[in-house]
Amino acid sequence: MPEKKYKMACTNCSTSVGNAPGCKSKGACSTGNCGKMPVFNWLSNMSLPAGKSPFDILEVRFKNGRKEFFKNKNNLNVHMGDSVAVEGTSGHDIGIVSLKGELVRLQMRKKKVNIESKEVKTLYRHATELDLQKWETARNREKECMYRAREMASNLNLDMKIGDVEFQGDNTKAIFYYTSSGRVDFRELIKQMADEFKIRIEMRQIGVRQEAQRMGGIGSCGRELCCSSWLNDFRSVSTSAARYQQLSLNPQKLAGQCGKLKCCLNYELDMYVEAIKDFPKANVKLKTKKGDAFMQKMDIFRRKLWYSYTSEPSNFIELALDKVQEIIFENKKGNHPESLEMYINTFVEEPKHDYENVVGQDSITRFDKKGGRKKSKKKHTHKKRFSKSKNNPPTEANVKLDNNSRKKSKSHDKK
């Protein structure tokens, strides 16, 4: 009999259990919920050499991007995006196949996982409808159990924050992820949770970055957090990365959602370190006959520096990088130029374009201003008439003409 393939439902692309009418990707559409940290198998179209069997270990993804490796001992016909039942710590778990083939071998080498190690568990079968229903009921319990566990922890006065709960696919075990500044004695908490939830409890401590990865969110750049979308290895970030990039050391701007320094500070750090090698150090002074000058700031992109004399620290002198290097070379020889002002006009200014501030040309309140101008004109004309009437008081002839016109208008209305 042919094997049945069961697909996991997706709420984002309107897929249903067993069908994929939305994106046709069987839950691997990378829309945020069903395809977190997706992987593109660029070796899928390449055929294996003759006589070589495909790699029998698969990468399976669980909640919030947690990935583990499982061995396909039964040689099941599994595709990326299929929901499968795999071996758990006790019982079975439900996950989605995120990668298969030779790329799994590279991932295991990258994560330093041995093929014959005990970490590689067994893949049982394709997930049946009963497995998916049980998995769905377990997922629906997660929020309720998390809030109740927080109440229990606060009642016991434990210095910990429970950030997420992950139920096993067979609804017999739950992993509670928490953050804490130190060690926590949660033995009494585990007893209370086991009595109330009727499941086995595992407490797993994570850092604030791992918590932000699991929670997700939008960064200050307007895009989804890197740690929750594609970044899976956290490197240490120091304030020296901000100094190299000439950023202000403002903790509110440099800190991410986790409260630590943003991971994106490391993205362009190597380029800045390479570019800054051509610039002189900040403690190098330029010696002239007028006096010594120290560095105030520098622009790596425009390759310019600003210096000030020690006697005039508020006066900034803009110099090109090649001229600064020339002055330093002369100082090493023992020669002192007259002043820094003689090097000011040596660089060519960049031409300014008219289209630099196109976005700011149209004001948001430009339509309101037009209405205001009309009102001001009316007020102005009214003032003019009032001033004319003051300067030219009404005569008797004008008053009689006005009275006659009013009487005529009244008689016309009666008719």
Backbone torsions as a table, in degrees:
resi	resn	phi	psi	omega
1	MET	NA	140.5	179.2
2	PRO	-70.2	148.3	-177.8
3	GLU	-75.6	142.9	174.5
4	LYS	-87.5	141.7	177.7
5	LYS	-114.5	124.9	-178.5
6	TYR	-110.3	132.8	-179.2
7	LYS	-105.8	149.9	179.9
8	MET	-84.7	141.9	-177.4
9	ALA	-70.9	152.2	-179.3
10	CYS	-130.5	124.8	-177.9
11	THR	-81.8	-25.8	-176.5
12	ASN	-74.0	-42.2	-174.8
13	CYS	-104.8	17.2	174.6
14	SER	61.9	35.1	175.8
15	THR	-86.1	156.0	178.9
16	SER	-120.6	168.6	-177.7
17	VAL	-67.2	123.6	179.2
18	GLY	92.7	-18.2	-179.3
19	ASN	-132.2	160.5	176.7
20	ALA	-136.4	71.3	-177.8
21	PRO	-73.2	-17.0	-175.5
22	GLY	-79.3	-84.4	-174.4
23	CYS	-101.7	-3.4	177.3
24	LYS	61.8	22.9	-177.0
25	SER	-109.6	5.6	173.8
26	LYS	58.6	41.2	176.1
27	GLY	90.6	1.0	-179.9
28	ALA	-112.8	45.9	-173.3
29	CYS	-91.9	0.4	176.9
30	SER	53.1	42.3	177.0
31	THR	-94.2	4.9	177.5
32	GLY	121.4	-56.1	-177.0
33	ASN	-89.1	-47.1	-172.3
34	CYS	-93.0	-9.7	-178.9
35	GLY	-138.2	56.6	-178.8
36	LYS	-76.1	132.7	-177.1
37	MET	53.4	59.8	-178.7
38	PRO	-72.3	158.4	-179.5
39	VAL	-126.5	134.6	177.1
40	PHE	-96.5	121.4	-179.6
41	ASN	-85.9	93.6	-176.8
42	TRP	-79.4	-1.6	175.5
43	LEU	-104.0	8.1	-174.6
44	SER	-68.1	-30.8	-177.4
45	ASN	-87.3	-2.3	-178.2
46	MET	-95.2	132.4	179.9
47	SER	-84.3	150.2	-179.6
48	LEU	-76.6	153.8	175.4
49	PRO	-62.2	158.6	-177.5
50	ALA	-63.7	133.3	177.7
51	GLY	83.5	4.9	-179.7
52	LYS	-110.1	127.4	-179.7
53	SER	-85.3	152.3	179.9
54	PRO	-67.3	156.3	179.8
55	PHE	-65.9	128.4	-170.3
56	ASP	-93.9	14.0	177.8
57	ILE	-111.3	134.6	-178.3
58	LEU	-114.4	154.0	173.4
59	GLU	-102.8	124.0	-176.7
60	VAL	-116.5	135.2	-178.1
61	ARG	-104.5	140.7	178.4
62	PHE	-118.8	-159.3	-174.9
63	LYS	-64.9	139.2	175.3
64	ASN	57.1	38.2	171.5
65	GLY	79.6	7.2	176.4
66	ARG	-70.6	126.5	-175.4
67	LYS	-125.9	139.8	177.8
68	GLU	-139.1	165.1	-177.6
69	PHE	-107.6	138.8	-178.5
70	PHE	-136.5	144.4	-177.3
71	LYS	-94.2	130.4	179.5
72	ASN	-90.2	79.5	-176.1
73	LYS	-72.1	-28.3	-177.4
74	ASN	-88.6	3.3	179.8
75	ASN	53.2	49.2	178.4
76	LEU	-74.7	149.3	177.5
77	ASN	-82.7	91.1	-174.2
78	VAL	-112.7	139.0	178.1
79	HIS	-119.1	161.0	176.9
80	MET	-64.4	131.2	-178.1
81	GLY	99.6	-9.8	178.6
82	ASP	-76.4	143.1	174.8
83	SER	-88.7	133.4	-173.7
84	VAL	-132.8	156.4	173.1
85	ALA	-100.1	125.7	-174.7
86	VAL	-125.0	169.0	179.9
87	GLU	-73.3	131.4	176.1
88	GLY	-105.9	-172.9	177.7
89	THR	-64.2	-39.1	170.8
90	SER	-153.0	114.4	-173.0
91	GLY	101.8	-153.5	-179.6
92	HIS	-130.2	161.7	-179.9
93	ASP	-129.0	160.7	-179.8
94	ILE	-115.0	131.1	178.5
95	GLY	-145.9	179.5	-179.6
96	ILE	-115.8	134.7	178.1
97	VAL	-70.8	115.7	-178.1
98	SER	-99.1	-21.8	-177.5
99	LEU	-159.6	144.2	176.7
100	LYS	-146.0	162.4	177.8
101	GLY	94.5	-157.4	-174.3
102	GLU	-70.8	-20.8	177.6
103	LEU	-66.9	-25.3	176.7
104	VAL	-65.7	-36.5	178.0
105	ARG	-62.9	-39.7	178.2
106	LEU	-68.2	-38.2	178.2
107	GLN	-65.3	-38.9	178.1
108	MET	-67.2	-36.7	177.4
109	ARG	-67.7	-37.2	179.7
110	LYS	-67.3	-40.9	-179.3
111	LYS	-88.3	3.0	176.2
112	LYS	59.5	49.4	177.5
113	VAL	-109.2	123.8	179.9
114	ASN	-77.4	141.5	-178.0
115	ILE	-63.7	-35.2	-177.3
116	GLU	-92.8	8.1	-176.9
117	SER	-77.1	166.4	-179.9
118	LYS	-76.1	-12.7	178.1
119	GLU	-66.0	-26.7	-180.0
120	VAL	-83.9	105.7	-178.8
121	LYS	-93.0	-171.5	-172.1
122	THR	-102.7	141.1	171.4
123	LEU	-92.2	121.6	-174.2
124	TYR	-80.3	-61.2	-171.1
125	ARG	-165.4	176.2	168.0
126	HIS	-70.2	144.0	-179.3
127	ALA	-70.7	129.0	178.0
128	THR	-84.5	173.8	178.5
129	GLU	-64.1	-36.6	177.1
130	LEU	-64.5	-40.0	177.1
131	ASP	-62.1	-43.2	-178.7
132	LEU	-68.0	-37.1	177.1
133	GLN	-65.0	-43.7	178.0
134	LYS	-64.8	-38.5	177.5
135	TRP	-65.1	-38.2	179.7
136	GLU	-66.1	-42.6	177.6
137	THR	-63.9	-36.1	177.4
138	ALA	-66.9	-40.9	178.9
139	ARG	-64.9	-33.8	-179.5
140	ASN	-70.4	-19.1	179.8
141	ARG	-84.7	-11.5	-169.2
142	GLU	-64.4	-48.2	-177.2
143	LYS	-64.8	-45.2	-179.6
144	GLU	-60.0	-43.1	179.7
145	CYS	-68.2	-34.8	-180.0
146	MET	-65.8	-45.7	179.9
147	TYR	-64.8	-40.0	179.2
148	ARG	-67.4	-37.0	178.2
149	ALA	-66.7	-34.7	176.6
150	ARG	-64.4	-40.4	177.6
151	GLU	-62.9	-42.8	178.6
152	MET	-62.5	-41.7	-179.1
153	ALA	-65.9	-38.9	178.5
154	SER	-69.9	-34.6	177.4
155	ASN	-66.7	-31.2	178.2
156	LEU	-87.9	1.2	179.1
157	ASN	58.0	43.8	178.0
158	LEU	-90.9	133.9	-179.9
159	ASP	-83.7	76.6	-178.4
160	MET	-154.9	156.7	178.5
161	LYS	-127.6	116.5	178.5
162	ILE	-84.7	115.9	-173.5
163	GLY	-99.0	-27.7	-175.9
164	ASP	-160.1	156.2	177.9
165	VAL	-131.2	136.6	178.0
166	GLU	-128.7	115.4	178.5
167	PHE	-86.7	145.5	173.5
168	GLN	-73.4	156.0	-173.8
169	GLY	-61.4	-28.6	-179.4
170	ASP	-90.3	5.4	174.7
171	ASN	62.9	34.5	178.5
172	THR	-117.1	-7.4	-176.9
173	LYS	-149.7	149.4	178.6
174	ALA	-138.4	140.7	176.4
175	ILE	-106.4	122.6	178.5
176	PHE	-102.7	117.9	179.0
177	TYR	-93.9	129.7	-177.9
178	TYR	-138.8	158.0	175.3
179	THR	-118.8	143.7	179.7
180	SER	-158.2	149.7	-179.7
181	SER	-77.8	-19.3	-179.5
182	GLY	-147.1	-162.5	179.3
183	ARG	-77.1	143.3	-178.0
184	VAL	-127.2	132.2	175.4
185	ASP	-92.7	95.5	-175.1
186	PHE	-107.9	28.4	180.0
187	ARG	-65.3	-42.8	178.4
188	GLU	-67.4	-34.7	178.4
189	LEU	-64.6	-40.8	179.7
190	ILE	-65.3	-38.1	178.6
191	LYS	-62.8	-45.3	-179.3
192	GLN	-65.8	-41.1	-179.6
193	MET	-68.3	-38.7	179.0
194	ALA	-65.6	-37.0	178.5
195	ASP	-68.4	-36.2	-175.8
196	GLU	-84.4	-43.8	-174.9
197	PHE	-87.8	-16.4	178.7
198	LYS	60.3	38.4	178.1
199	ILE	-139.2	168.4	174.7
200	ARG	-81.3	139.8	-173.6
201	ILE	-114.0	136.8	171.8
202	GLU	-129.2	126.2	178.1
203	MET	-100.1	129.4	-178.1
204	ARG	-131.1	119.2	-179.2
205	GLN	-84.4	135.5	178.8
206	ILE	-129.2	164.8	176.8
207	GLY	-86.1	175.5	-178.4
208	VAL	-69.0	-29.4	177.6
209	ARG	-70.6	-40.8	176.6
210	GLN	-65.2	-32.8	177.3
211	GLU	-66.2	-44.0	177.1
212	ALA	-63.9	-34.0	177.3
213	GLN	-64.0	-40.2	-178.9
214	ARG	-76.5	-34.7	-178.3
215	MET	-76.9	-39.0	-177.9
216	GLY	77.5	-179.4	180.0
217	GLY	150.1	-173.8	-179.0
218	ILE	-112.5	131.0	179.9
219	GLY	-81.9	176.7	179.6
220	SER	-67.0	-18.0	177.6
221	CYS	-80.0	-9.9	-179.4
222	GLY	94.1	-1.6	-179.4
223	ARG	-108.0	168.6	178.0
224	GLU	-65.0	147.9	-177.9
225	LEU	-57.1	137.6	-179.2
226	CYS	-62.0	-39.6	-176.0
227	CYS	-67.7	-26.1	-179.6
228	SER	-96.7	-5.2	-178.5
229	SER	-112.4	-45.9	-176.4
230	TRP	-143.9	-23.1	-175.8
231	LEU	-81.3	122.6	-178.3
232	ASN	-121.3	-4.1	175.4
233	ASP	-124.8	126.7	-175.7
234	PHE	-99.1	121.5	176.2
235	ARG	-103.2	153.6	-179.0
236	SER	-69.0	137.1	179.7
237	VAL	-119.3	130.4	-179.4
238	SER	-119.6	166.5	179.9
239	THR	-69.2	-17.3	177.1
240	SER	-64.1	-28.5	176.4
241	ALA	-63.0	-38.0	177.6
242	ALA	-71.2	-36.3	179.3
243	ARG	-66.5	-42.2	178.5
244	TYR	-60.6	-33.4	-177.6
245	GLN	-92.6	11.2	175.9
246	GLN	59.4	39.5	178.9
247	LEU	-98.4	147.6	177.7
248	SER	-71.1	137.9	-176.7
249	LEU	-81.7	64.3	177.7
250	ASN	-99.9	112.8	-175.6
251	PRO	-62.4	-27.9	179.7
252	GLN	-69.1	-32.3	-179.9
253	LYS	-87.4	-30.5	-176.7
254	LEU	-86.6	-17.6	-177.4
255	ALA	-87.7	144.2	177.8
256	GLY	-93.5	-163.7	-178.4
257	GLN	-67.3	-26.6	-179.6
258	CYS	-79.7	-9.7	-177.1
259	GLY	91.3	-9.8	176.7
260	LYS	-93.6	174.6	176.8
261	LEU	-64.1	143.4	-176.9
262	LYS	-63.6	138.6	178.3
263	CYS	-66.6	-26.5	-177.5
264	CYS	-70.0	-8.9	175.6
265	LEU	-66.2	-21.4	-179.8
266	ASN	-88.0	-10.2	-172.1
267	TYR	-64.8	-46.0	-176.2
268	GLU	-107.4	12.5	-175.7
269	LEU	-63.6	-41.2	-177.9
270	ASP	-62.1	-37.9	179.4
271	MET	-67.8	-39.5	177.9
272	TYR	-66.5	-41.6	179.5
273	VAL	-63.2	-38.5	179.0
274	GLU	-69.2	-39.4	-178.0
275	ALA	-73.6	-30.1	-175.4
276	ILE	-78.7	-9.0	178.6
277	LYS	-64.2	-29.9	-179.8
278	ASP	-75.6	-17.4	-176.2
279	PHE	-88.1	146.9	176.6
280	PRO	-71.6	160.4	179.1
281	LYS	-71.0	157.1	-174.7
282	ALA	-68.4	-24.4	-177.6
283	ASN	-87.5	0.2	178.5
284	VAL	-82.6	123.6	-179.7
285	LYS	-100.7	147.5	176.0
286	LEU	-94.9	122.9	-176.9
287	LYS	-99.9	123.2	177.3
288	THR	-129.8	170.9	177.3
289	LYS	-69.1	-25.0	178.1
290	LYS	-76.5	-25.7	-179.7
291	GLY	148.7	173.0	178.6
292	ASP	-82.0	146.0	179.7
293	ALA	-124.9	141.2	179.9
294	PHE	-117.3	158.9	-176.6
295	MET	-78.4	135.1	175.6
296	GLN	-99.2	-47.8	179.1
297	LYS	-162.1	171.8	177.8
298	MET	-147.6	153.2	178.7
299	ASP	-117.3	109.7	-175.1
300	ILE	-68.6	-37.1	-175.6
301	PHE	-72.9	-42.7	179.6
302	ARG	-86.8	-7.4	178.7
303	ARG	56.2	54.1	178.9
304	LYS	-132.7	155.0	178.9
305	LEU	-133.6	154.8	178.7
306	TRP	-121.3	126.8	-179.2
307	TYR	-121.9	157.4	176.7
308	SER	-138.9	145.1	174.6
309	TYR	-71.3	149.9	178.8
310	THR	-63.6	-28.2	177.8
311	SER	-81.9	-21.5	-179.4
312	GLU	-129.5	72.9	-175.8
313	PRO	-69.0	-21.1	-179.0
314	SER	-84.4	-9.5	-178.9
315	ASN	-95.2	110.9	-178.8
316	PHE	-92.8	132.6	178.7
317	ILE	-116.9	120.3	-176.7
318	GLU	-87.9	127.4	-178.4
319	LEU	-133.0	148.2	174.5
320	ALA	-78.3	156.7	-175.7
321	LEU	-64.1	-41.6	-178.5
322	ASP	-65.3	-32.8	177.9
323	LYS	-72.3	-36.0	176.4
324	VAL	-64.7	-42.5	177.4
325	GLN	-63.9	-35.0	177.5
326	GLU	-65.8	-42.1	179.5
327	ILE	-65.3	-41.9	178.8
328	ILE	-63.1	-39.2	178.4
329	PHE	-64.0	-39.8	177.7
330	GLU	-68.7	-37.0	178.6
331	ASN	-64.2	-35.4	178.2
332	LYS	-65.9	-31.4	176.5
333	LYS	-76.2	-15.1	-177.6
334	GLY	100.5	4.6	179.7
335	ASN	-94.0	138.5	178.7
336	HIS	-119.0	121.0	176.6
337	PRO	-69.4	168.2	-178.3
338	GLU	-62.3	-54.2	-179.3
339	SER	-161.2	171.3	177.5
340	LEU	-79.3	-19.4	-177.4
341	GLU	-64.9	-24.1	-179.2
342	MET	-72.6	-11.0	178.2
343	TYR	-103.5	1.7	-174.6
344	ILE	-67.8	-45.0	-173.8
345	ASN	-89.2	15.3	-177.4
346	THR	-84.0	-21.6	-180.0
347	PHE	-97.9	151.3	-178.3
348	VAL	-89.7	128.8	179.3
349	GLU	-74.0	142.7	179.3
350	GLU	-74.0	137.3	-179.9
351	PRO	-68.0	139.3	179.4
352	LYS	-90.8	134.1	-178.4
353	HIS	-97.4	152.2	-178.9
354	ASP	-75.0	-20.8	-173.7
355	TYR	-95.0	17.1	-177.7
356	GLU	-67.6	-38.5	-174.9
357	ASN	-115.7	51.3	-178.2
358	VAL	-66.7	-38.6	-176.9
359	VAL	-65.9	-36.5	-176.2
360	GLY	-84.7	-1.8	-178.2
361	GLN	-70.6	-40.2	-179.7
362	ASP	-89.9	118.1	-180.0
363	SER	-82.0	150.3	179.6
364	ILE	-68.7	-32.5	-176.7
365	THR	-97.7	26.4	-176.3
366	ARG	-68.7	-30.5	178.4
367	PHE	-75.3	-32.4	177.7
368	ASP	-67.7	-34.8	-178.7
369	LYS	-65.4	-35.8	-179.8
370	LYS	-63.8	-43.5	177.8
371	GLY	-62.9	-38.1	178.9
372	GLY	-65.3	-37.0	179.3
373	ARG	-63.9	-40.1	-179.9
374	LYS	-62.9	-43.4	179.5
375	LYS	-63.0	-40.7	-179.1
376	SER	-65.3	-34.9	178.3
377	LYS	-64.7	-43.7	179.9
378	LYS	-61.5	-44.9	178.2
379	LYS	-61.1	-38.4	-177.9
380	HIS	-66.7	-43.4	179.3
381	THR	-66.4	-37.2	177.7
382	HIS	-63.8	-41.0	178.1
383	LYS	-63.5	-39.6	179.8
384	LYS	-62.4	-44.9	-179.8
385	ARG	-62.6	-42.2	179.8
386	PHE	-62.9	-39.5	179.6
387	SER	-68.5	-36.9	178.4
388	LYS	-64.8	-42.5	179.3
389	SER	-64.3	-31.8	177.1
390	LYS	-69.7	-44.7	-178.6
391	ASN	-69.8	-36.6	-178.9
392	ASN	-113.9	91.3	-179.5
393	PRO	-65.8	147.2	-176.5
394	PRO	-66.6	134.8	177.1
395	THR	-87.1	170.6	-179.3
396	GLU	-65.6	-37.7	-179.4
397	ALA	-64.4	-41.0	179.5
398	ASN	-66.4	-37.9	179.5
399	VAL	-65.2	-41.7	178.7
400	LYS	-63.5	-41.3	179.1
401	LEU	-62.7	-39.7	178.9
402	ASP	-65.4	-41.5	179.4
403	ASN	-64.7	-42.0	179.5
404	ASN	-62.7	-40.5	179.5
405	SER	-66.4	-34.8	178.3
406	ARG	-67.8	-42.4	179.7
407	LYS	-62.1	-42.0	179.7
408	LYS	-62.3	-41.8	-179.9
409	SER	-65.6	-35.6	178.4
410	LYS	-68.6	-43.7	179.1
411	SER	-63.7	-37.0	178.2
412	HIS	-65.5	-36.5	178.7
413	ASP	-67.9	-37.6	-180.0
414	LYS	-65.3	-42.1	177.9
415	LYS	-60.7	NA	NA
